[in-house]
Amino acid sequence: MKIIPYAKHFISEEDLESVNDVLKSDFLTQGPKIEELEKQFSNYVGSKYSIAVSSGTAALHLCALSLNVNSGDRVLTTPLTFVASANCIKYCGGDVSFIDIDPNTYLMSIDKLLLEIKNKPRGFYKGIVIVNFAGRVNDLSEFRNIADEYDLWIIEDACHSPGGYFLSQNNQKIYAGSGEYSDLTIFSFHPVKHLAGGEGGLITTNDEQLYKRIKKLRTHGITKDSSEFINSTDSAIFSKDINEITYPNWYMEMQELGYNYRISDIHSALILSQLLKADIKLKQRKKIAKKYYDAFNLIPEIIGQSGIIKGHAYHLYVIEAKNRYQLYNFLRENGIYAQIHYYPCHLMPFYRKLGWGEGDLPFVEKYYENCISLPMFPELTIKEQNYVINKIKEFYKS
Ligand SMILES: *Cc1c(COP(=O)(O)O)cnc(C)c1O
């Protein structure tokens, strides 16, 4: 039996060539492909700056570091996400507060967020990690207003939504990662995401200070830019045989504790090649979503679904289904490997130990009872999608 997974990457001949070229070149890492990727990605989402890194998780960690998240700092996020969105705050010693979802959008509830912030003294929270769950882009203008009023920064986790957007009040497309309303936005190039890089991640921003800081933190906190040097030329040179007043060529400074979160040229070449087809692939995702929506709209046992939303990037197509557990098993028996996104973060043992538990966030817990992510990837054929739809119909007939 052929297995239909919930997500699947696609590697073209052009992708292979692109990687092959790098393998034959002078640079496997720290070469020209990284900057090329950063430039092209900024073009794609409309940001001033991009910093490519080793993974989406590394991107999140660098964001938290660059925003000076520290021991005891409190940060708000959604429980309906991959754990990394919350963990990046814990890496820096901060505390995570989960805000329940809006059951209609599956995104962080703005009402619940406001209620939580208003009940606390000013300065209680430092920032928000917003997640474009399943590919639906949050209306960041609303979050920005709140953030400005309460002095919060915004990290947008857009791992699910490259190419996605929300519509502004005057009907303008505001792309995820454009940096118009977020301080920092992150993406992932894990193969289940839109652009497969094997591993890889990227941060976009319009803030020059944050951009420079993150570039430094990406590679051990080291800078080679003489305009940033802290040591004076005297103390930097210090070797008695040099009578120069400029910094010697080899000189570089480690100015703060960074990491090796670099991406390689090999990965960058693959992502660059994938980026060329991003628009076509996104259209295919939308087509698949429309077909699911039309098919399930008529089935009463399907009580919610991702739906047809302008700007949705459809990393996932989620339905909320009655007898979800049995449906999941039935599909699996028939070669359809649907998936559950996500077991709520706050119920993970790690976060339970920190005091979270069942009943804390009723909407996401209710959602989790019924949710199931159906096969969603551009190469899903019409025949395969019909098979998935028919199996679901068959399940509810019996
Ligand atoms: C995949 C993902 C991440 C982590 O990305 P990696 O590249 O796997 O480290 C973070 N947040 C969300 C929402 C994701 O889907």
The ligand as an SDF file (V2000), in Angstrom:
LIG
                    3D

 15 15  0  0  0  0  0  0  0  0999 V2000
    9.1830   23.6680   12.6070 C   0  0  0  0  0  0  0  0  0  0  0  0
    8.8510   24.7160   13.5810 C   0  0  0  0  0  0  0  0  0  0  0  0
    9.8110   25.2910   14.4280 C   0  0  0  0  0  0  0  0  0  0  0  0
   11.2200   24.7990   14.5060 C   0  0  0  0  0  0  0  0  0  0  0  0
   11.9050   24.7920   13.3190 O   0  0  0  0  0  0  0  0  0  0  0  0
   13.1950   23.8220   13.1350 P   0  0  0  0  0  0  0  0  0  0  0  0
   13.7940   24.2880   11.8600 O   0  0  0  0  0  0  0  0  0  0  0  0
   12.6790   22.4190   13.0710 O   0  0  0  0  0  0  0  0  0  0  0  0
   14.0800   24.0430   14.3090 O   0  0  0  0  0  0  0  0  0  0  0  0
    9.4160   26.3230   15.2470 C   0  0  0  0  0  0  0  0  0  0  0  0
    8.1330   26.7680   15.2760 N   0  0  0  0  0  0  0  0  0  0  0  0
    7.1820   26.2280   14.5030 C   0  0  0  0  0  0  0  0  0  0  0  0
    5.7960   26.7620   14.5640 C   0  0  0  0  0  0  0  0  0  0  0  0
    7.5030   25.1790   13.6450 C   0  0  0  0  0  0  0  0  0  0  0  0
    6.5460   24.6120   12.9000 O   0  0  0  0  0  0  0  0  0  0  0  0
  1  2  1  0
  2  3  1  0
  2 14  2  0
  3  4  1  0
  3 10  2  0
  4  5  1  0
  5  6  1  0
  6  7  2  0
  6  8  1  0
  6  9  1  0
 10 11  1  0
 11 12  2  0
 12 13  1  0
 12 14  1  0
 14 15  1  0
M  END
$$$$
